[in-house]
Amino acid sequence: MCNLELELRKVKNFVEINYDADEVASQCMRIYNHFSSEFSGRSHNEIMRLIAMDMGEEFDLGKDETLKVLEFLIDQNRVL
């Protein structure tokens, strides 16, 4: 079974080990395509920021900011 929190945690683990903005954007696009109905408001805006990172250096959030965004998204989608 695949859930949004688990998928976001996988991306976070990837970022902690080997940060690559283009790969993060690709993984986030895959997640968004699969779970788009579960994003709303600020969560939607934040996942879009991550997806946009493949559009060039000016959109790259950097490792620390990317981790903060992923932590926010994980918190918003935590399965209790």
Backbone torsions as a table, in degrees:
resi	resn	phi	psi	omega
1	MET	NA	138.7	-176.1
2	CYS	-112.5	127.9	175.1
3	ASN	-129.0	160.1	-173.8
4	LEU	-60.7	-46.1	-179.4
5	GLU	-58.7	-44.6	-180.0
6	LEU	-61.4	-44.3	-179.9
7	GLU	-64.0	-40.6	177.8
8	LEU	-65.7	-37.8	177.3
9	ARG	-63.8	-37.2	177.2
10	LYS	-61.8	-42.5	178.5
11	VAL	-65.5	-42.5	179.2
12	LYS	-60.2	-44.1	178.1
13	ASN	-61.1	-40.8	177.1
14	PHE	-60.6	-45.5	-178.6
15	VAL	-62.3	-41.3	-179.4
16	GLU	-63.3	-33.6	-176.9
17	ILE	-89.7	-44.5	-171.2
18	ASN	-149.1	80.6	-177.3
19	TYR	-66.2	123.9	175.6
20	ASP	-144.6	107.5	-173.4
21	ALA	-56.7	-41.9	-179.4
22	ASP	-64.6	-40.1	179.2
23	GLU	-69.1	-39.2	176.7
24	VAL	-60.6	-46.1	179.2
25	ALA	-59.2	-43.2	179.9
26	SER	-63.7	-45.7	179.0
27	GLN	-64.2	-39.5	179.8
28	CYS	-68.6	-35.0	176.1
29	MET	-64.5	-41.8	177.2
30	ARG	-60.5	-45.0	178.6
31	ILE	-62.0	-46.3	-179.2
32	TYR	-61.3	-42.3	179.1
33	ASN	-61.3	-33.8	-177.6
34	HIS	-84.7	-33.7	-172.2
35	PHE	-121.2	24.0	-172.5
36	SER	-54.4	-34.8	-178.4
37	SER	-69.5	-14.6	-178.5
38	GLU	-91.6	-4.1	178.2
39	PHE	-100.4	134.0	175.3
40	SER	-149.9	156.4	176.6
41	GLY	55.0	-128.0	-176.0
42	ARG	-63.5	-35.9	178.9
43	SER	-59.8	-41.3	178.3
44	HIS	-62.4	-46.2	179.7
45	ASN	-60.9	-40.3	-177.6
46	GLU	-69.6	-41.8	178.6
47	ILE	-66.4	-33.7	177.3
48	MET	-65.2	-36.0	176.4
49	ARG	-61.3	-40.5	179.3
50	LEU	-69.8	-40.6	179.5
51	ILE	-64.0	-35.7	-177.0
52	ALA	-70.3	-11.4	-175.7
53	MET	-62.9	-17.0	178.3
54	ASP	-84.7	4.8	-178.2
55	MET	-91.0	0.8	177.4
56	GLY	135.9	166.7	-176.3
57	GLU	-57.2	-34.1	-177.9
58	GLU	-65.5	-15.9	178.5
59	PHE	-101.5	-5.9	-179.9
60	ASP	-70.4	121.3	-178.2
61	LEU	-80.7	-17.9	-174.0
62	GLY	86.1	161.0	-174.6
63	LYS	-61.9	-48.5	-175.8
64	ASP	-63.1	-46.0	180.0
65	GLU	-67.0	-37.8	177.4
66	THR	-61.0	-43.8	177.9
67	LEU	-62.9	-40.1	177.9
68	LYS	-61.7	-44.3	179.3
69	VAL	-63.5	-44.7	179.1
70	LEU	-63.1	-40.5	177.4
71	GLU	-62.1	-41.6	176.8
72	PHE	-59.9	-47.9	-178.8
73	LEU	-63.8	-39.4	177.3
74	ILE	-62.9	-45.8	178.8
75	ASP	-60.1	-39.5	-179.5
76	GLN	-69.5	-22.0	-174.9
77	ASN	-118.5	19.8	-178.3
78	ARG	-62.7	132.1	176.5
79	VAL	-90.7	122.4	-178.2
80	LEU	-94.6	NA	NA
